[in-house]
Amino acid sequence: MNAPDPIPNQPTINPRPVPAGMIDALRERFGERLSLARAVREQHGRGESVYEAVPPEAVIFCESTDDVAAVVRLADQHAVPVIPFGIGSSLEGHLLAVQGGVSVDLSRMNRVVVTHAEDLTATIEAGVTREQLNREIRDTGLFFPIDPGANATIGGMAATRASGTNAVRYGTMKENVLGLTVVTASGEVVRTGTRAKKSSAGYDLTRLFVGSEGTLGVITEITLRLYPLPEAVSAAICFFPSIDAAVQTTITIIQMGVPIARCELLDANAIRAVNLHSKLSLREAPMLLMEFHGSEAGVAEQAAVVQAIAKEHDGADFEWARTPEERTRLWTARHQAYFAALQTRPGCRCQSTDTCVPISRLAESINESVAEAEASGIPYWIVGHVGDGNFHLSYLMDPDDEVERAKVEELNVKMVRRALRLSGTCSGEHGIGLHKMPYLVDEAGPGAIALMRSVKLALDPKNIMNPGKIFAL
């Protein structure tokens, strides 16, 4: 397997100018909801990746599917790129306007359209965030479990096929999106899927758009599966003498079929950062943060089995968080680990790589990656949704130090190659964007990439939908 080319400090920029006539038409249609201000454009031309901002030429704040369709029809007419924008939390350069164009901001499309509690479904606009959705449906006794950490928009989560801390029990966005409303590259509005639990009617267009990262169309509405709030929820933390012991515990839990809801790994470096940021006093040692859902008896049974497994691997006694307040404090700290780590090295940027491997190969993948991280001398930290074989190794690097940047990229290449060698994937949940394009070629192979290009060009012949992402045309 050939090593991917080094990732440059900045991607190749090849903008297609937005004609003045299109700007005039957008201004007439949207008025003050069209912004040409540099600060607004820069905000919409970056995410949480290591890349500097590459701003679009204009930002349009859409408030309906019709608004999005109007923008895309103009873009199609003038062959101008369109980049969907939710909340800006992506990690792989999805939002950079590398070929110019306009950013379609969906954050004002934030209505929960309808909830069908009896069918365990809800239809929402793309700008609804996961926290907002769960607040608004709390009184129904239901919840939406997909939790990528950041309070991302559901549209962005669908576009990147996100997952997160609950995936080990509830799956990813792929399993939990029933249908979509999408604006295609020609500006046509199409609907995919239904609220039925299953279907064998025609091509599965819903799955085609989920994970397409805005390269095939703009997702404006999503119909989701919901789940009953569990009768009982308990969270526990358990410390281990080594990362390997924690990982071996996780592997045994999954292989024994324990229906654990969450199983998160934090290494000592991540805990040190979380303690400083969230004013906690957790032991600075490898830790599993686990959550159990079910009936009172079921939760107790799950916890007893997992505690016994942990003891076999020298895990400490469980420390329980049984009240909602205690659980919220722990999970909030976990979700803030990214920003907590950034504060430990002022002025740094965080390059985070996530891979996912079959659960039986997880220990090998993490142990070898940790050894390389230790040898590098660059500050790093690890969190992982290890219950489904997914972990994140993040380096805190000086963005102005070319040697350090190159070393981090070399480490990322090694980690990805290892995952592929172990029958895993280059991206468990971040998506491809710009940064992981070379790795996708190694993972999928030229035949599959050619097929993806064919689909892209069939649906987007002018290459205006978030061009330059996932693979090169």
N, C-alpha and C positions, 0 to 999 in steps of 0.2 A: 504494500500500500504506500503510495507516494505521499510525502508530507505536503499539506496545503501551503500555498504561498504565504509569506508573512503578511499579517494584517497591517496596512499602513495606518499612520496617525489619522489620516482623513481618507474617506472613500473617494473614488473618481467622481468628479462633478461634471455633468454634461447637461446643463439646463436647456429646456425648450422655453423660449420667452412666451409670456402671456400677452396676447395682442391687446392693444389699447381698447379695441372694440369690445372685447370680452369683459374687460374691467368696467367699461361704461355700462354694459348690459347687466353685470352683477350689481353695480351701484344702483341702477334703476330698480332692480328686483328686490334688493335686500337693504338698501339705505345704510343706516348706521350699523347693520349687522355684517357689513363688509369692512374689514380692517386691513389697511396697508401700513400700519405703524410698525416700525422695525422691532420694538420690544415684543409686540404681540406675535409677529412672524417668527422671531427667534424662539419664543416659548414653544411654538408649534413645530419647530424644526429640530427638536432634540427630545430625548427621553432620559432614561437613567443609564444609558450606555457610556462607553469610554469616548465616544466620538464628540467632537465639538458640534455646535449647532450648524445645520445647513437649512436656512429658513426658506419657506415657500414665498412666492411673490405676493400672495394674498391669503387672508383667512376669512372664511364665511361661517358665521354662527347660524347653523340650521336649527329649525324648530319643528320640522315635520318631514315625513318621507317625501312629500311634494317638493319641499325646499331642496332636499338632496337631489331629487330627480332633475330639478331645474338647473342646478349647478352642473351635474354630469352631462346633461344634454348640451349645454354650452361648451363644456370641455371636449366632448366628442366632436362637436362642430369645428372646433379650433385645434384639435389634437393636442390638448393641454393636459398634463398629468393631474390626477386627483389623489390626495393622501388623506384617508380618514384619520380623525384624531378623537380620542376619548378623554383620557385624563393625563396621559403623558408618562405612564409608569413602565413602559416597555424597556427591555434591557439589551436588545440586539440591534438597535439602529433602525427600527421599523419606520420611524417618523421623519427621517431625514429626507429632504426634498432634493435628492441627488440628481434628478432630471428636471428640477424646477416645478412649476405648477402651483396649484392652490390647495390649501388645507381645508378640509370640511370638518368643522368642529361640531360634534354631536352631543356635547355635554348639556345643552338645553333641552334635548329630547329625553326627558327624565321622568316620564309618566309610567306608572304601573297601569297598563291599559285595562286589564281584566284579570281577576283571579277566580279560578274555578276550583274552590276548595274541595268539592265532592269528587273531582277528578284528579286532584293533586297536580294541577298545572296553573301556570300564570303566563300571560303575555305582557311583555314590557318593551318600552323603547330602549334603544341601544345605549343611551346615556345614563340609564339607571345604574347606580353602583351596587355592589353586593350588600354592603351594609345598609343602604337605603331600602333595598328590597326586603331584607329581613326585618327591618323596623316596621315596614308597612304591612307585612303579612303576619306579624306576630300574633295578632288577635285571632287568626284563623287556626292556630295550633299547628301551623306548618312552618317549614324553613327551607332555604336553599343552601345546600351544604358546600358548594365549591368555593374554596377559600385560598386564593393564591398568595395571601399575605397582604399585599397592597390593596387599598380600597379601590380596586379597578372598576371600570365600567363593564357591564355585562357584554356589551357589544365588542369591546376590546378582548375580553376573555374568550368569547366565541371565535373571534378572528384569529387568535393565537392558540386555540385549543388548550386553554389553561387548565390547571388542576389545583394542586396545593395540598394543604395539611389533611384534608378529609378524603383524599382520593383512594386511600387503601380500602375504605369501606363503601364510599358512594360513587367512585369513578371520577371521570374527568368531564370537561364540557362536551366531549364527543358523545358520551352516554346520556347526557342530561339536557341536550337541546332536541326538542321534538320538531320544531319548524322555524322558519325564518321569513322575514320580508327583506328583500335585497333589491337594491338599485343596480342594474347591470351597466356595463360600459357604454351602452347606447342611451342610457337614461330611462330604460324600461323598468317598471316595478314588477317583480315576480315574487310569488310566495311558494315556499317549499314546505313539504310535510303537513301534518295535521296534528290534532290533539289526541289522536288515537295512540295507544301504547305501542302498536306495531303496525307495519305496512309492508306489503311486497309489491307495491304499485310503481313500476318504472324505476328509472335511475334514482339513486339516493342523492339528490341534489343538496339536501341539508348537510350531509357529511362532506360534500365537495366544498361547500363554502366555509364550514367550520374548520379553522386552521389555515385558511387561504391567505391570511395576513393582509387583507384588503387588495390583493392582486387580481381578484376576479370580479369584485363588486363591493358595494358599500352596504353592510348589514345595518338595517334601521330598526327592525323589531325582531324579538326572539320569543318563542314559546318554550317554556322550561318545565322540567319535572320538578315537583316539590316533594317534600318528605314530612311525615308527622314528627313533631318535636318528641324526642324520646322521653319516656316516663322518668327515667333516671339517667343522670350524667355524673360521672366522677372523673377527675383528672388526678394523675399522680406523676411525680418525678422520681427517677431512680438514677443514682450515680454509679459509675463503673470505674475500675482501675485503668481501663484503656478503651480506646475507640473500638478496637477489635472485639472486646468483650460485649460492648453495647450492640455492635452490629450482629454478632453471633446470637445474642438474645433475640434480636428482631427477626432474624432468619428462622429461628425455631418457632417463634410466635406465629409467623405466617404459614410455615410448613405444617403446623399443627391445626391450622384452620380456625384459630381464635378470631372472632369477628371484631377485632379492635377498630375503633373509629379513627384514631389518630396515633401516629407513632413517629415522633420527631427526634432527630439527633441534633445535639449542640455540642461542639467541642469546647475545650477549656477556653480557647481564645474568644469564641462567641459569647460564652457566659461572662467572661471578664468585661467585655464591652457592654453587655446587657445589664450587668450589675451597676456599672457606672452611670449608664443612661437612665435606667428605670429605678434606681435607688433600691436595688434588691441586694440580698446577701447570700446568693446561691453559692454552693461549693464550686470552686473552679476546677472541675473535673468533667470528663465526658458524661453526658447526661441524656437519658431518654425522657421526653415529655410525652405522656400517653393520655388518651382519653377513651372512656368506655361509655357506650350508649346502649340502652335497652331497658328492660324491666329492672326493678330493684334486685330480684334474685339473679337475673342474667348478668347484670353488672358485677355483682359480688362474685359470681362464678368465674367470669372472665378475669377479674382482678386477681383472684386466688391462683388461677392457672399461670398468669403472666408473672406474678410474684415468685412462684416456684421456679419458673424458667430463669428468671433473673438471678435467683440465688445460685443456680447451677453455674452461672457465669460470673460469680463473685459480685453481683450487684448488691447495693445497700438496701436496707428496708425502704419501702415506699414512703414518700412524704405526700400526703393527700391534700387536694384542694377540692373540697366538696361543695362549697357555696358558690353561687354564680359570681360573686365579687372576687373570690380567690382565683377561680378559673380565669376570669377576665383579665386579672392582673398578670397571670402567667402567660396567657396567650397574647396579650398586648405586648408584653416584653419580647416574646418570640417574634412577633410580626415587625417589631421595631429594630430587630437585630441589624438589618442592613444600615440604617442611619446611625445606630449606636456604634457600629464598627467604623464608619466613616469619621466619627468624631475622635477616634483614638489616634488618628494620624492627620492632623490639620492640613488642608490643602491637597489631600490625596484624591484619587479617583478609584472606584472599586470596579474591578473586572471580575465578573462572576460567570462561571461556566457550570452548567448543569448537564449531567449525563444520567442515563437510566439504563440499568442492566437487569437481566433476570435475577431474581432474588438469591439464587444459589451462588451467583458470582459477585454479589455485592461486597463481601468482605475483601476479596482480592482487589476489586476496583478501588475501594476506599483506602486500603492499607498501602498500596503502591503509590497512590496519589498523595497521601499524607507524607510518605517518605521523601518524595520529590519536593513537596512543599517545604518540609523542614530543611532540606539540603539547600534550597534556593536562598535562604536568608531574607526573603521578602515577607513582610507581615501578611498573614492569611487567617481565615476563619472558615469554619464548616457548619452548615446547617443542612439537614436533609430530611426529606419525606421518605425515610428509609423503609417504611412499611411497604412501599411499592417499588423499591429498588432505585429511587431517585435521590441524588444529593447534589448540593451546591458547594463548590470550593471557590472562595472569593479572595482575590489578592488586593491589598491596599497599596497602590503604586503611585509614584511621583509622575504625574502626567508629562512633566518637562524633562524627564530622564529617559533618553532614548534607549539606553542599555537596559534599564529596568523594564521598560515597556516590551522590549524584544524578549527578555527573559520570561516575562509573564506569558507572552503569547506562545513561546516554546513549551512552557508548562501546560498551557491549555491544549496545545496540539497533542502532547503526550497523553493527556487525560482522555481526550476524545478518541484517539487511536486505540487506547486501551478498551474503552467502552465498546467500540466497534468490534475489536478482537474477541470480546466476551459476549458477542451476539446482542449488544445493546444499541443505543441510539445516541446521536450527538446532541440531542435536545429533548429532555423529558417534558419541558413545559414552557420554556422561554420562547420557542419558535426559532426561525432561521434568520429573518431580517437581512441585514448586511453581513454581520460578523460571522455567521456560521454557513455562509454560502459554499465555501470550499469543502467543508466537512460533509454537507449534504451530498455532494458529488461522490465522495468516498463511500458514504453509507448506502445510497440508493443505486449507484451505478449509472453509466451513460444511457442505457436503454430506458430506465425509469425517468431520468431527467428529460430525455427527448419526448417521452409521453407527456410529462408535465408541461413542457413547452407547447406541445400540440393543443392541450386543453386550454392553456393560457391564450394562445393566439386565436383559437376558435371563439372564445368568449370575449376577448379583448384585442381585436385585430390591430388597433392603433397603439396598443401598449400604453394606455393612459392610467390604468388602475395601479397606483403605488408602484411604479416601474422601478426596476433595479433591485428588487428584493427577492429572496428565496433562491433564484437562479438567474443567470444572465441570458438574455435573448441574443 
